[in-house]
Amino acid sequence: MQLLLSKSFLLFHPTRTLFSSTMATSTKPHLKGVVFDMDGTLTVPVIDFQAMYKAVLGNDEYLAVKSKNPSGIDILHHIESWSPDKQRKAYEIIADFEKQGLDRLQVMPGAAELCGFLDSKNIRRGLITRNVKDAVDLFHERFGVKFSPALSREYRPYKPDPAPLLHICSTWEVQSNEVMMIGDSLKDDVVCGKRAGAFTCLLDETGRYDAPEYANVEHKPDYKVSSLVEVQSLLERDFELTS
């Protein structure tokens, strides 16, 4: 049972503090790899997703879809049922917004330090993103640190399906319960990790997941942090770090 990292996590697991005192005496799980989301996790969020969704769906459809999906819109899944021509136009709009994001790409504070720590412990690092390969290539170039495997939108099925995370585990020859998925999306990253059987850590910089509508979601993160800077301490505290 994982020790809670922040008080805000009580929204997801209000009873877990009852077990926190047992962590020191219980056997720590082994952690052999960490898989990161990219946009909003390893990079500073710069894409205006609301504007992108409205541009793809139109204002009326956007409001209708949002009302049915209060925890977030899965735009890639939503447009899969559209006609090929309509899909093409939608992907062009999405690509334009993503291009604007690439032009302003910044590495998330704490990312370099966390990756350096993982490397010092010989912990593998992977990446799963719903962005395109060009974005991953630019990120690798700007960051100067490679993630392997690094799966982009071209790998199907994409998050929240667990397939990409399970593929990385298979490539590393590790079990999914020896891996942690870190991301800023409850519906994509946490769900992907939970479905794969991995540990999950939700990055919530602004506290948006403290809102009441997220109190009873099906898949809850094992950890919730407000900064990547917090991750190293929880890994050292709660896991045996092995390659």
Secondary structure, 3 states (H helix, E strand, C coil): CCCCCCHHHHHCCCCHHHHHHHCCCCCCCEECEEEECCECCCECCCCCHHHHHHHHHCHHHHHHHHHHCCCCCCHHHHHHHCCHHHHHHHHHHHHHHHHHHHHCCCECCCHHHHHHHHHHCCCEEEEECCCCHHHHHHHHHHHCCCCCCEECCCCCCCCCCCHHHHHHHHHHCCCHHHEEEEECCHHHHHHHHHHHCCEEEEECCCCHHHCHHHCCCCCCCCEEECCHHHHHHHHHHHCEECC
